[in-house]
């Protein structure tokens, strides 16, 4: 006999348990609505905690509130600001392949970049190959950002991209195993075709008539009954739907085990310093503080899911056996150079793996390609030219590639040794742009401008480059001094042979 799996979300007015049928939810989707402070995020957290370990979870988190799920439940936190668009798509494909529960946090991105990043991620989840259509809950918080009812300040291209991704999730995602859970503060600002696809509703407190009326319509309540929505307390919701109840039921959401990363809203005593004392504190040694480099921030403690994240980022797709016919890669935008090629007779060419990596680094658009595609291309070229490369894994290849595009080959002797010692502890993701600055410092050349750093970083976002420089400065790798005219002076401490600070081009 088939037994449904129920998850407890709270109690009704008679203190009876209110549960959600998880299997029914996977088939019918959920819409959550509530003003700021109504307990909407608390409800989502309760739902995620109660079904953690029973079903894969994917959380689109624009405010970074759900990253604490990683500590308690092993979710992988994916920082959207740390990856290029191609990497975000590749990560989404691997999330489906490995059935990893993840939180895509977008709080370090600007609003339009948040929307594009989430849209690319959701589209890649939707486009996964059929053999990876495993059941998964996809939670989108602040859904009115990603499925707006009216055109806002975002570009038309971004709006089309995000509406397509959200519509696919809510309208066609069920057949692909994706169960959308969208949460919004304003029903009136959420696209109607996205809201209409949900069969389950949890409506929290709202005060605006237009939102209250839409919530009442979805719950099948008349205008007089709709006033009840305005009287709901924090953490109280009206629930309806095949996975919750056949009649509207009031739910008081139960407690949660994790909390938001943001601080609480409680009051704290103000400092006792008077006006003159406070002014003195604010101006004490101000000029000296402004001239000092930013203090290096201690590294965060390792998270339990770090090994899963490393696997998602570094494990290449399985290679077909030599006897199998050549198959088309799963991603449509995989370059032709990454396709498996027949092994030709090795020609008597005198070359090295380093030379082949250098050739790849010079190819157009190389820095915007995924590391796995570059690594496959490298292995194929090595086989074609009879170069032994079995001793080079993808981790070593990534550093070789970063050194090639960063210009390490321009240095010689003791100068090169000094730079190699500095970059030994630099992360692979930021190695190329940092190395380009270190080489420029060592040779006395102008520092690379933002466009060149963006190319080396594999990004087209100026804001990501500003965050990159901020990260490198907090790590103690560079010192940045801003000028009032908008210029920037960058120095790389510890580079042998460096002269005066060189201005950014």
N, C-alpha and C positions, 0 to 999 in steps of 0.2 A: 504494500500500500504506500502511496506517495505521501510523504510528510513534509509540510512546509516549514521553513525556517523563519521564526519570528524574532525580531530584535526589539527590546524594551526601550521606549523613548521617554516615558513618564507616566503620569496618572491623570485620570479624568476628574470631574468635579466630585465624584463619589469615592475618590481615592482608589479606583480600580485601575489595574495595569492597562496601559495603552501600548500596543505593539504594532510594528510594521512588518508585513509579510515580505521578506527579502526577495524571494523568488518572484513574487508578483510585482514588486518594485522594479526589478530588472526588466520586466516586460512592459511596464506602463509609465515610467518616468515620474518626476516630482518637481513641483514648483513651490518655492518658499518665498514669502513676502513679509516684510516687516521694516518699519522705520528704524533709523539709527537709535540704538539703545533698547530695542524691543526684544533682544535675545536671539536674533537670527543666527549669528555666528555660533552662539552657544548651542543652538539646536543642531546645526551642521556638525559641530564637534561631537555632540552626543551620538548622533547617528553614525558617524565615522568610527568612533571608539567602540560602539556596540557591535558593529559588523566587521571590525578589523580581524584579519585572519580567516574570515569566511569567504571573502570576495576581494578581488583586486580593486584598489582605489586609486583614482587619479584626481588630484585637486588642483584647480586653477586658482591661484591665491594672489590677487593683486596687491594686498596689503602686508603679506608676510606673516599673517596671524596663525597659520596652521603648520609652521615649520616644527613646532614642538611635538608634533606627532612622531617625528623621527626618533626622538629619545625613548618614547614609551612603546612604540609599535614597529619600529624599524623601517619607516617610510624613507625613501631616498629624496633628499631635497635637491631640486634642480634650480639653480639660480639663473633665471633667464638672461640676466645681464652679462653672464660669463661665457656665452656661446654665440657663435654666428648663426644666421638663419639656417644654413645647411646642417649645422650640428644639431640645432633644435629639432629639425625634421628627422635626422638620423636617430636621435635619442628617443623620440616618440615611437619610431618603428621598433626599437629595441625594448621599449617599455611593454609593448604589446607582445613581442616575441618571448620575453623572459617573464611576463606576468608580474612585473614589479609594481608595488604600490609607491606612488611618487607624489610629491608636492612641487608644482611648478610655481616658484615664487617670483613675482614681478615687481616688487616694491622699489628696486633700484633703477627701474626704467621710467622714462617719461610716458605720459598717458598713451600717445599714439603708438609708441614702441611696445608698450604693454599689450595693446590690442593686436598688433601685427604678430608679436611673438606667440600669444595665445592662439591666434587664428592658425598660424603655421603648425603649431603643435597639435591642435585638434584635427586639422585636416590630415596630418600624417597618421594620427590614430585611426581616423576613418578610412584612410587609403591602405591600411595594412593588408597583406595578402590573406586569403581566405583561411589558410592553415593557422593563422594567429588570431582568429576571431573568438577569443576567450571572453567570458562575461566579465564586465568591469563597471563599477560605478564611476561616473565622471562628474565631479562636483565643480560648478562654476560659480564662484562668489562674485557679487556685484555685477550680475549678468546684464544690467542695463548698459554697462560700458561696452560689452561685446556684442550685444544685439539691440542697438538703439532703435526706438520707434521712429525717430526723425533724424535727418541729417544734422550733425553738429559741426564742430570745428575740425574734425578729422577729414582727411582727403577722401575723395570718392573711391579711389582704388582700395584704400584701407577699409572703408565701410562695406564695399562689395565683398572683400575677402573675409571679413569677420562675420557678416551676415550669412554668407555661404557656409562657413564652418559651423556656426551655431544651428543653422537650419538643418544641415546634414546630421548633426548630433541628435537633435530632438525629433526630426522627422524620419530619418533613415538609419539611425544608429542602432536600433533594436536588432535588426537582422545581422548586424556585425558584432553583437554582444555588448554594445555600449549603451548604458542606461544613464541618461542625462538627469542631473539634479541641479536646477538653476535657482539661484537665490538673488533677490533684488530688493532694494529699498523702495523703489517706485514702480508699481505695475504700469502706470501710464507711460513711463519712459521705456518699457520693454516691448520689443517688437511683438505684435499680436500673433504672428504665425509661429513664433517660438513658444510663447506662453500657451497657445491653444493646443499644442501637442502633448502637454502634460495631462495625465489622468488623475494624479494625486495632488492634493493641495494642503499646505500648512500655512495659514494666514495669521500673521501677528498684528500687533497694534499699528494703526495708521490714522492720521488725522485729516488728511486732505480728502475732500468729497469725491474727487475723480478716482483716486486709488481705492477708497473705501467701497465705492459703487462697483468697480471692476472686481474687487475681491468678493463682494457679496454675490455678484452674477456668477462667478465661478463656483461658489459654494451653494448656489441655488437658493439664496435668501432674498426676501423682499426688502424694500427700502427701510421699513421700520426695524426689521431684524438686523439690518446692516449697522445700526448704531452700536450694536454689541461689539463690533470690531474696534471701535474707538475706546471702549472701556477695558480692553484687555490689559493686563499687567505685564511687566517685563517677564519673559520666559513663558508666557501663555500664548497658545496658538489654537486656532480652529482647524481641525483636520477633516478631510473628506477624500475618498477615493477607494478603489478596489484593494489597494495594499494597506489601507488604514481603517476605514469604516464606511459602510453604505449610507450612513446619515452623519451630518456634521457633529463632531465631538470636540469638546474643549480639552486641551492637553496642557498640563503643566510639566515642562521639560525637566527631566531628572538631572542630577549632578554629573559633572565630567571629571576625568582624572588628569587632564592636561589643561594648560591655560594659554592664553594668547601671549605673544612675545612683548606686546606693547604694555606700558604701565597702566595701573589702575587710575580711576577717576576720583579717588578720595582726596580730601584736603590734608595739607601738611602745614605745620606752623611756619610762618615767615621768619626770616632771620631777624635778629634783634638790633642789627647795626643801624645807626641813624643815617641821615642823608649825607653828611660830610664823610662819615666813616665808609659808607658804601661807595661814594665817589672815589675815595682814596683807594679802596680795594680794586675798583674797575680800572683805574689808571696806573696802578703800581707796576713799574718796570714794563710798560706796554710796548715801548719801542724795542726793547730787548727781546720780548716774547715774539714780536712780529718778525724779527730777523732770524730766529732760530728755526731749524728744520722741525717738521712734525715728529713728535716722539713715536718711536716704533711701537705698534700695538702688539701685545702678545698673541701668539697663534691660538685659535679656538680649540677646545678639547675635541679629540676625535669622536666621531659619531659611530654608533654601531652599524649603520648602513653604508659606511664608507667603502667597504669591499664590494657591495652591490653596485654602488655608483661607478667604481673603477671598472667593474665588469661591463657595465652598460656603455662606458666610454671607450674601452680599449679592446674588447673582444671582437675580432673581425667575423663577418658572416661565415658559416660553414662552407668549406671548399668542396666542389663536386669531385668525385673520384675521376681518375684519368680515363676510365673506361666509359663514363657517362657521356651522353651527348651534351654539347654546349647549350646552356640555358640562359635566358635573358634575365638580368638582375631584377630584384624586386622593385627598386626605385627607378622611376622612369627617367630621372634626370642624371643617372649615372653616366659619366663620360664614356665615350667609345673606347678610350684608352684603358678603361678599367675592366673591359670585357675579357674573359679568358681567351687566350690565343693559342693556336697550335705551336708547340715547341719546335723551332727550326734547328737545323744543324748549327752548332756554335761556330761562328766565324772567328778566325784568329785575330781578334781585336785586343789590343793591349789597353785595358782600362781597369778601373777600381770601383767599388761601391760608392765611394765618396764622389767620383766623377759623375756617376749616374744620378746621385742625389742632386748634384749641382745642376745637371741638365734639367731635372724636374723643377728645381727652384726657378730656373729661367723661363719655364713655359708660362704662357699667358694664363692668368687667373688661378695659378697654382695655390696661392694662399687662401683662396675661397673654397677649395675642394676639401671634403672630409679626409681626415688622416688615414682612414681605412682604405679609401679609394686610391690615395697616393701610394700607400704601402703596397697594394696589389699591383699598381703600375710599376713600382720599383722592382718588385719580385719578377714580373714578366720581363722587364728590360734586362735584368740580370741573367735570366735564363736564356734570352735571345742572344746575349753577347758572351755567354759562357763564363760569367762572373760568379764566384761563390758568394752566396749571401745568406746561407742557412744560419750563420752565427748572429745575424742582425734581426732582432725581434721588433715589434711595432713601437715599443717604448724607446729603444735606441734610435730607430729610424726617425721618430718625431724630433729628437734632439739634433740628429744630424741635419735634418731638413731645416730646423730653426737656425742652426749655425750657418747653413748655406745662405739662406735668404737674409740673415742678419749681418752678413759680411765678415765673419770671423777670418776667412781666408785672406783678407786684406792686411792682416797683422802678421808680424814675424817676430822671432826671437823672444826676448824677455817681455816685450810688450804683449805678445800673444799669450804667454804663460800667465801674466798677471790677470788678463781678462778671463782666461779659462778658469782661473782659481775663483774669480768673483762669481761667474755664472754657474759654478758647480751646484749651488743650492737653489737656483732659480727654477720656479715651476715651468713645465713645458709650455703651458698655454700662453705665458707672457714672455717667454725667452727671446723670441725673434725681435719684437720691438725694443726690449731692454738692451739686447746685444747691439742693435743698430745705434742706440744712443751711446753705449760704452765704446764702440769702435770710433764713432765720431769724436768722442771726448779724447780718446787715445791719440787720434791722428790730428786733432785740432781743427776738424772740419765743422761746418755748421750742423747743428742738431737737425734731424729729420723733422719735417713739419707734420701737422696733424693728418694730412692726406696720406703721406708716406707711412706714418705709424698705423693708420687704419688699414692700408694695404697689407702691411706685414702682419697685422693682427687678424686679418680676414674679416673685416667689418666695414660697413659703410655708415656707421653711426658716430657722429662727432661726440655725442654724450658718452658713448662707451669708451672713447679714447681719453676723455677727461677723467672718467672713473678709473681707467687703467693707470694714468699718471698718478692719481691720488693713491691707488693701491701700492704702486711702486714706491711712492714717497713714504707711506705709512710703514712699509716693510724696510725702510732704511736703505733702499737701493739707489735712489736718486734724491736730489734736493731741487725743489722748484721754487722760484721766486717770481711772483706775479708783478707786472708793472702796471701803473695806472693807465698807460696808453693802450693796454690790451696785450702787450708783448709778454713773453715768458722766457725766463732764463733757467736753463736746466744744467745741472752738473751731476757727474757720476763719481761719488767719492771712492778713492782707493784705486783708480785706474792709473797705472804707471805711465808716465810721459804726458799726462794731461797738463794743459796750460791754463790760461784764464777761462772762465766760464764762457761757453759759446751760446749765443742766442739762437732760439728757434727760428728756422727760416720762415 
